[in-house]
């Protein structure tokens, strides 16, 4: 088995892996790098050479895992595209939104390479997308054959508990097997239940390492973190301040909305309008419509009915009154420029009554990361467009992650009993922590951190 890391950098970037098994080739994910622009954000598809790729398997619909799918299909036009049924309902909307964002960045930032693909191209490739059920083994080499006649490697999607439709991918050959975690959560979130990876065994494991640099306190509990968030929101609203929760449109927004709905139902928060973005509203409706297909808590909770959701038009960001206490759950989670979260944060920063609460991963090199590291009353660089600013508002972080905690992932390595572990999707300190811990606890396991473009034989 040969495996090539196509991420163009060492960090959490454009996730994509090329797996060569028994004469066949499978691409795992086709992301874009969130901190790069233009073609520099793409995976290293040229490293795949001239041979065909039989199939592309998508773990979930966040941009760092699916954002370059149309580009991948230019390189590998004969490939089938496989994903879970729930991702199938999301993927076209995600890709069309990417076209909109890239077009806006071309016009506003002068990035001439954008858009990297068009709406027409997304429409043209959509017929090759195939939705698969969880826990169903499928042949990924054309022509497809009945299950009893499988002669080639197979794959199976297992619920990863990270976001709607997310999956780990089990790849089985005649003699070798590989499991790719994708992004995974081993704890229940507000809506989504934990990953269903209980019986996974594989010779090779590609492991996400996002939280390898975060050591949870011994007394940490998610329930206590939720109570702290509720109390903090009450306190800010009581002083007539507004609260901004920057959040990814897909996944984070729906989890936070569900959390707010539960808190309102428990009487811990008073009902009030919650301002969200238009794309978040689309994904929220899909979460509601597909609740019956989803391994989730509160299966009957319909967010658009339980909450008074108000969609913000782009022009309202600069005009809406912030007096009297308002609650915003808007994109983007890392406060990138030209997003509602970025522009609202600029308005909120100068008033100590307001608050900005982070509830998920924030890259330290993004505007959100700069804001999290800032001190009240001290100048700091927020973004290229905003430059140096001073913040007076309250800033807090709440650990409500959709990624597995590092100790749970380390235990998972022991469950899988792999011969080889490839570390991915983490900063250097996170990956290094996992390498040290795996070498200590499981000395028979070979640990590899493949460089960008590097192929390893396992």
C-alpha positions in Angstrom: 0.0 0.0 0.0 1.4 3.4 -1.0 0.0 6.6 0.6 0.8 10.1 -0.5 0.1 13.2 1.5 -1.3 15.9 -0.9 -1.7 18.6 1.7 0.5 21.5 0.5 1.6 22.4 4.0 2.3 20.7 7.4 -0.6 22.2 9.3 -4.4 21.9 9.2 -4.8 22.7 5.5 -6.1 21.2 2.3 -6.8 17.6 3.4 -6.2 15.1 0.6 -4.6 11.6 0.6 -3.9 9.3 -2.3 -4.1 5.6 -1.5 -2.7 3.0 -4.0 -3.9 -0.5 -3.1 -3.8 -3.6 -5.2 -3.3 -1.7 -8.5 -6.2 0.8 -7.8 -6.1 4.4 -6.6 -8.4 6.2 -4.2 -8.4 9.9 -3.2 -9.5 10.6 0.3 -10.9 14.1 0.6 -10.3 17.1 -1.7 -10.0 20.2 0.5 -8.7 23.8 0.2 -6.2 25.4 2.6 -8.0 28.0 4.8 -5.0 30.2 5.2 -3.9 30.3 1.5 -5.3 32.0 -1.5 -5.6 31.1 -5.2 -4.0 27.9 -6.5 -1.6 27.8 -3.5 -4.6 26.7 -1.4 -5.1 23.5 -3.5 -3.8 20.0 -2.7 -0.7 18.8 -4.6 -2.7 16.9 -7.2 0.2 16.9 -9.6 2.0 14.5 -7.3 -0.6 11.9 -8.3 1.0 11.5 -11.7 -0.8 10.6 -14.9 -2.4 7.3 -13.7 -6.2 7.4 -13.2 -7.9 7.6 -9.9 -10.7 5.2 -9.6 -12.7 7.0 -6.9 -12.8 10.0 -4.6 -14.2 9.5 -1.1 -15.3 12.6 0.9 -15.4 12.4 4.7 -17.5 15.6 5.2 -18.4 18.9 3.7 -16.2 21.4 5.4 -14.1 23.4 2.9 -10.7 22.0 4.1 -12.0 18.5 3.1 -14.2 19.2 0.1 -13.5 22.7 -1.2 -11.3 21.6 -4.2 -13.5 18.7 -5.4 -14.2 20.3 -8.8 -10.4 20.7 -9.3 -9.8 17.1 -8.3 -12.2 16.0 -11.0 -10.4 18.0 -13.6 -7.3 16.0 -12.7 -9.2 12.7 -12.4 -12.2 13.0 -14.7 -13.0 9.2 -14.6 -13.2 9.0 -10.8 -16.4 8.2 -9.0 -17.2 10.5 -6.1 -18.5 8.8 -3.0 -19.8 10.3 0.2 -22.5 9.7 2.8 -26.1 10.3 2.0 -26.2 13.3 4.4 -23.1 14.8 2.8 -24.8 14.4 -0.6 -27.6 16.8 0.5 -24.9 19.4 1.5 -22.1 19.2 -1.0 -23.5 21.2 -3.9 -24.6 24.0 -1.7 -21.1 24.1 -0.1 -19.4 24.2 -3.5 -21.7 26.9 -5.0 -21.1 29.0 -1.9 -17.4 28.6 -2.5 -17.8 30.1 -6.0 -19.7 33.0 -4.5 -16.9 33.6 -1.9 -14.1 33.3 -4.5 -15.9 35.7 -6.9 -16.3 38.3 -4.1 -12.6 37.9 -3.1 -11.6 38.4 -6.8 -13.6 41.7 -6.9 -12.7 43.0 -3.4 -9.1 41.7 -3.0 -8.0 41.5 -6.6 -7.2 37.7 -6.5 -7.2 37.2 -10.3 -7.1 33.4 -10.1 -10.5 33.3 -8.5 -12.9 31.7 -8.9 -11.0 28.4 -9.3 -14.2 26.9 -10.6 -17.6 28.1 -11.7 -21.3 27.5 -10.8 -21.6 25.8 -14.2 -18.8 23.4 -13.4 -20.4 22.4 -10.1 -23.6 21.7 -11.9 -21.8 19.6 -14.5 -20.0 17.4 -12.0 -22.9 16.9 -9.6 -24.3 13.9 -11.5 -21.2 11.8 -10.6 -21.8 12.3 -6.8 -23.1 9.2 -5.1 -24.5 9.1 -1.6 -23.8 6.0 0.5 -25.4 4.8 3.6 -23.3 4.4 6.8 -22.0 0.9 7.5 -22.5 -0.4 3.9 -19.5 -1.8 2.2 -19.2 -0.7 -1.4 -16.9 -1.5 -4.3 -15.1 1.7 -5.5 -13.7 0.4 -8.7 -15.7 0.6 -12.0 -17.5 -1.4 -13.1 -19.4 -1.9 -10.0 -20.3 -5.5 -9.0 -22.8 -7.1 -6.6 -21.5 -7.5 -3.1 -21.0 -11.2 -3.4 -18.7 -10.7 -6.4 -16.3 -8.1 -4.9 -12.9 -8.6 -6.5 -11.4 -5.2 -5.8 -10.9 -3.1 -2.7 -14.0 -1.8 -0.9 -14.8 1.1 1.3 -17.3 1.8 4.1 -18.4 5.0 5.7 -18.7 5.0 9.5 -20.4 7.9 11.4 -17.7 10.2 12.8 -20.0 12.4 14.9 -18.3 15.6 13.8 -20.8 17.3 11.6 -23.9 16.3 9.6 -22.8 13.5 7.2 -19.3 13.2 8.6 -17.6 9.9 8.3 -14.5 7.9 8.9 -13.5 5.7 5.9 -12.6 2.0 6.1 -10.7 0.8 3.0 -10.3 -3.0 2.7 -8.2 -4.9 0.3 -7.6 -8.7 0.0 -4.7 -8.5 2.5 -4.4 -5.0 3.8 -6.8 -2.5 5.4 -6.7 1.3 6.1 -8.9 3.5 8.3 -9.0 7.3 7.8 -10.7 9.1 10.8 -11.4 12.3 8.9 -12.5 14.8 11.6 -14.1 12.9 14.5 -15.8 13.5 17.8 -15.7 10.8 20.5 -18.1 12.7 22.8 -21.7 13.7 22.3 -22.4 17.2 21.2 -25.7 19.0 21.7 -27.3 17.5 18.6 -24.9 14.9 17.1 -24.0 11.8 19.1 -20.4 10.5 19.3 -18.7 8.6 16.5 -19.6 5.0 15.9 -16.1 3.6 15.5 -16.4 0.8 18.1 -15.4 -2.2 16.0 -12.7 -0.6 13.8 -9.5 -2.6 13.2 -7.0 -1.8 10.5 -3.4 -2.3 9.4 -2.9 1.4 8.7 -4.5 4.4 10.5 -4.6 8.0 9.2 -5.3 9.9 12.4 -6.5 13.5 12.9 -4.5 15.3 15.6 -6.3 18.7 15.9 -6.3 18.8 19.7 -3.0 17.2 20.4 -1.8 20.4 21.9 -4.7 20.8 24.3 -4.6 19.1 27.7 -8.0 19.2 29.4 -8.2 19.9 33.2 -9.0 16.9 35.3 -12.3 18.5 36.4 -13.4 19.5 32.9 -16.9 18.6 31.9 -18.9 19.7 28.9 -22.0 20.3 31.0 -20.1 22.8 33.2 -18.8 24.5 30.1 -22.4 24.9 28.8 -23.5 26.3 32.2 -20.7 28.8 32.1 -21.7 29.9 28.6 -25.3 30.3 29.7 -24.3 32.4 32.7 -22.0 34.6 30.6 -24.7 35.3 28.0 -27.2 36.2 30.8 -24.7 38.6 32.3 -23.9 40.4 29.1 -27.5 40.7 28.1 -28.4 42.0 31.6 -25.9 44.9 31.1 -27.6 45.7 27.7 -24.6 44.4 25.8 -24.7 42.3 22.6 -23.1 38.8 22.2 -21.3 37.6 19.1 -20.6 33.9 18.7 -18.5 33.4 15.6 -19.4 30.1 14.1 -19.0 28.0 10.9 -22.2 28.0 8.9 -22.2 24.2 8.7 -22.1 22.3 11.9 -21.0 24.8 14.6 -24.0 27.1 14.0 -26.5 24.3 14.3 -24.9 22.9 17.4 -24.9 26.3 19.1 -28.5 27.0 18.0 -29.5 23.7 19.4 -27.7 24.5 22.7 -29.5 27.8 22.9 -32.8 26.1 22.2 -32.2 23.6 25.0 -31.2 26.4 27.4 -34.3 28.4 26.5 -36.4 25.3 27.1 -34.8 24.8 30.5 -35.5 28.4 31.4 -31.8 29.2 31.6 -32.1 31.8 28.9 -35.0 34.0 27.9 -36.4 33.7 24.4 -35.2 36.4 22.0 -34.3 36.8 18.4 -31.1 35.2 17.3 -29.4 36.7 14.2 -27.8 34.3 11.8 -26.5 34.4 8.2 -28.3 33.2 5.1 -26.1 30.2 4.4 -26.4 29.2 8.0 -30.2 29.3 7.6 -30.0 26.9 4.6 -27.8 24.4 6.5 -30.1 24.7 9.6 -33.1 23.8 7.5 -31.2 20.7 6.1 -30.3 19.7 9.7 -34.1 19.9 10.5 -35.2 18.1 7.4 -32.7 15.2 7.8 -33.1 14.8 11.5 -34.7 11.4 10.9 -31.6 10.1 9.1 -29.2 11.4 11.7 -27.7 9.7 14.8 -28.5 12.6 17.1 -29.9 13.7 20.4 -33.2 15.6 20.5 -34.5 14.0 17.3 -37.7 16.0 17.4 -36.0 19.4 17.9 -36.6 21.6 14.8 -34.4 24.6 15.2 -36.3 26.9 12.8 -39.4 26.3 15.0 -37.8 26.3 18.4 -36.0 29.6 17.9 -36.8 33.0 16.5 -34.1 33.1 13.8 -33.6 36.3 12.0 -31.4 36.2 8.8 -29.0 39.1 8.5 -28.6 40.6 5.1 -25.0 41.7 4.3 -26.0 45.4 4.3 -27.4 45.1 7.8 -24.1 44.4 9.5 -23.0 48.1 9.5 -26.5 49.4 10.4 -28.2 47.1 12.9 -28.5 48.6 16.4 -26.4 46.9 19.0 -28.2 48.6 21.9 -30.4 46.7 24.4 -28.7 43.3 24.0 -28.7 41.2 20.8 -27.5 37.7 20.2 -25.5 36.9 17.0 -24.4 33.5 15.8 -22.7 34.3 12.5 -20.0 33.2 10.2 -17.1 32.8 10.0 -15.7 30.8 12.9 -12.2 32.3 12.4 -13.5 35.8 11.6 -11.8 35.9 8.2 -12.1 39.2 6.4 -15.3 40.0 4.5 -17.5 37.9 6.8 -20.3 39.0 9.1 -18.3 37.9 12.2 -15.3 40.0 11.2 -17.3 43.1 10.6 -19.5 42.7 13.6 -16.5 42.2 15.8 -15.1 45.5 14.7 -18.3 47.2 15.8 -18.5 45.4 19.1 -14.8 45.8 20.2 -14.9 49.4 21.3 -17.7 48.9 23.9 -17.0 47.0 27.2 -20.7 46.1 27.5 -20.4 43.7 24.5 -18.9 40.3 24.4 -17.4 37.9 21.8 -17.5 34.2 22.7 -15.5 31.6 20.9 -16.9 28.0 20.9 -14.7 26.1 18.5 -11.2 25.8 17.0 -9.7 29.1 15.9 -6.4 29.1 14.1 -4.0 31.5 15.9 -3.0 33.1 12.6 -6.5 34.2 11.7 -8.3 37.4 12.8 -10.2 35.3 15.3 -7.0 33.9 16.7 -5.5 37.5 16.9 -8.6 38.6 18.8 -8.5 35.7 21.2 -4.9 36.5 22.1 -5.5 40.2 22.6 -5.7 42.0 25.9 -8.4 44.7 26.8 -7.1 48.2 26.1 -4.0 47.0 24.3 -3.6 47.6 20.5 -3.3 44.4 18.4 -3.3 43.5 14.7 -6.8 42.2 13.9 -6.7 41.7 10.1 -5.1 43.2 6.9 -8.2 45.3 6.2 -8.8 46.5 9.8 -5.2 46.9 10.7 -4.3 47.7 14.4 -7.3 48.0 16.7 -8.0 48.2 20.4 -10.6 46.1 22.0 -12.6 46.9 25.2 -15.3 44.2 24.9 -15.2 41.0 26.8 -13.7 38.0 25.1 -14.0 34.4 26.3 -13.5 30.9 25.0 -15.7 27.9 25.7 -14.5 24.4 25.0 -17.5 23.0 23.0 -15.4 21.4 20.3 -16.6 19.0 17.6 -13.1 17.3 17.5 -12.0 14.4 19.6 -9.9 15.1 22.7 -6.4 13.8 22.4 -6.6 11.1 25.1 -9.7 9.6 23.4 -7.8 9.5 20.1 -4.8 7.9 21.8 -7.1 5.2 23.2 -8.6 4.7 19.8 -5.1 3.9 18.4 -5.0 1.0 20.9 -8.4 -0.2 19.8 -7.5 -0.2 16.1 -4.2 -2.0 16.7 -2.6 -0.7 13.5 0.8 -1.6 12.2 1.3 2.0 11.0 -0.2 5.4 12.1 0.1 8.4 9.8 -0.6 11.7 11.6 -2.6 14.4 9.9 -4.8 17.5 10.5 -2.8 19.1 13.3 -0.2 21.7 14.1 3.3 20.6 14.7 3.0 20.5 18.5 -0.2 18.5 18.2 1.3 15.9 15.8 4.5 15.7 17.9 2.5 15.0 21.1 0.8 12.1 19.4 4.0 10.7 18.0 5.6 10.8 21.4 2.6 9.2 23.2 2.0 6.5 20.6 5.7 5.5 20.7 5.5 5.3 24.4 2.2 3.5 24.8 2.3 1.4 21.7 6.0 0.8 20.9 5.3 -1.8 18.1 3.4 0.8 16.1 5.3 2.7 13.4 4.4 6.4 13.5 4.9 8.6 10.4 4.4 12.3 9.8 4.4 12.5 6.0 5.7 15.8 4.5 3.7 17.6 1.8 3.9 15.5 -1.3 5.6 12.6 0.4 4.7 9.0 -0.5 5.1 6.3 2.1 5.0 2.5 1.6 3.3 0.6 4.4 
